[in-house]
Amino acid sequence: MPPWNDRAGRLSVLKLVFFLGILAPGAWLLCQALAGTLGSKPVTEAIHQSGDWTVRLLLVSLAVTPFRYALDWPKLILIRRMVGVAALAYVVIHLGLYVVDQGYDLAKVTSEIVRRFYLTIGFVALVGLAVLAATSTDAMIKRIGAVRWNRLHQIVYGLTVLALLHFFLQSKIDVTEPSLMAGLFLWLIGFRLMRRFAVRIAPWQLVGLAAVAAIATALLETLWYATMTGVMASRVFMANFSIDIGLRPAAWVLVAGLAIAGINALRRLTGEPDRGRGRRRSPEPVASAAE
């Protein structure tokens, strides 16, 4: 069945839009390669772009559940498995391009993965995503049982942490985007904790979550620069509260969190149904078949 159809076989505009959106980064990367605009090291640039999109798509897949409830958008569940599988596709491309960069020398690639920590954890994340994708079908859920399946898919959170750590280590000096991605991940985890402990998903609670996630992002970025580069911690932390050099990751996390709170408040004011009460649920897998 085409990926843009729903489970009844009908065209889903939502799935079609996301499907095209998922293809767009890869198509853009291909266009850059054909046009010769990837810079002096095109393969290296392609490796970085495909890796970046792997992390972004992982976060999108994890954002499905929070957005379903905070924005009262239940149909969003339709795209979760698609996005999760797309994250796997981009990380496979990421690894394939690395093999190309190493001159197709598989022995050297294996040696580098074993010797270099950031490559090791990246490869572990790839294997984990492959396992999740392989077990995301309805047939596999029935075969291994819902309880064990849910336990298995809890590893998505650990895999995302590994992917983010790989992103930080690979970025080296400038960790602006890894810090932003990590901050958004913290917001997503915070939302899940709110639901686990039955905290009401309402505007003021979401404002509080945005503030906590932003502060945590600032602290994380500060800790990274202070330990990895020796930059004075206080300077990095205070930079998050200044707009002289543009918005820092913590500010963007705050803006994103406040935007979600604002949309939630708007839906309440317009009389939309309230499905936002926190309640404990099974963790949401990255490539779930539960559409």
Secondary structure, 3 states (H helix, E strand, C coil): CCCCECCCCCECHHHHHHHHHHHHHHHHHHHHHHHCCCCCCHHHHHHHHHHHHHHHHHHHHHHHHHHHHHCCCHHHHHHHHHHHHHHHHHHHHHHHHHHHHCCCCHHHHHHHHHHCHHHHHHHHHHHHHHHHHHCCCHHHHHHHCHHHHHHHHCHHHHHHHHHHHHHHHHHCCCCHHHHHHHHHHHHHHHHHHHHHCCCCCCHHHHHHHHHHHHHHHHHHHHHHHHHHCCCCHHHHHHHCCCCCCCCCHHHHHHHHHHHHHHHHHHHHHCCCCCCCCCCCCCCCCCCCCCC
